[in-house]
Amino acid sequence: AKEVRQRMKIASPLPETVAAVKAAVKTQKDRSVLELEQKILTLEEAKCKIIAGYEQRLKLKDATIELLQTKVGSIEEGESKNKEMEAAIKEQEAKITSLEAVEEENKQLKLDL
């Protein structure tokens, strides 16, 4: 029995050794957790930068669309004014044609006299 007790003492680790191993394991776990938290923060920062980049591109696209819409509006307004001018020109040409016809009639009347 003494011999068995002697072997158990030798086989069982010392309490200081157990405590040291537990502390080392806890330290390693803490270190691993910190490393993972740091990686998560790095990924979050990258995600935020990517999102900010997309938001900036969307703002730029919106501004481009707004500018193009303004230009289209200006072009449509110009086309409308051109149509008005063309109508006014045709009206003036019709008046000129009418006046020329009246002048021709006047010439004929003068010749007839």
HUBEL-V877992 format. One record per run of one state. SS is the DSSP state (H for helix, E for strand, L for the rest). FROM is the first residue (numbers start at 1). TO is the last residue. If there is no record, write none. Layout:
BEGIN
SS_FROM_TO ; SS_FROM_TO
END
This chain:
BEGIN
L_1_1 ; H_2_11 ; L_12_14 ; H_15_112 ; L_113_113
END
